[in-house]
Amino acid sequence: MLGDVTRGARSGTVVAVYQAIVDAGVIIGPIAAGYVLESSGSFNAAFGLGAALSLSVFLWAMTIPESRA
């Protein structure tokens, strides 16, 4: 999909930014979940936050138009 959007121009930069965002999520996600767990004392709250964020991103992704290669 990234290749379709960039059409070869600056694709390295786009892929690097994409990977940096994924890496940031891997770092920040467990820290945020641990904070919610420590604050609320409940695993349900931490998993609920993760589920809500995942659902919101999924719903947003469904609104992105399909790429036409």
C-alpha positions, 0 to 999 in steps of 0.5 A: 500500500505504501508503494501505491501511495508514493509511486516510487517517489521518496518511498524510503522516507515513507517506509522509514516513518511507517516503521518508526511509528510502529516501533513507537507503538511497541515501546509506548503501548506496554508502558501505557498499559502498565500505567493504566494497570497500576492506576486502576489496579485492574487488568480489565481496564488495561485490556479494555483501553487496548481493545478500544484503541484497536477498535478505533484504529480499525474503524478509521482504517476502514474509511481509507479508500482502496489504493488503485495501483 
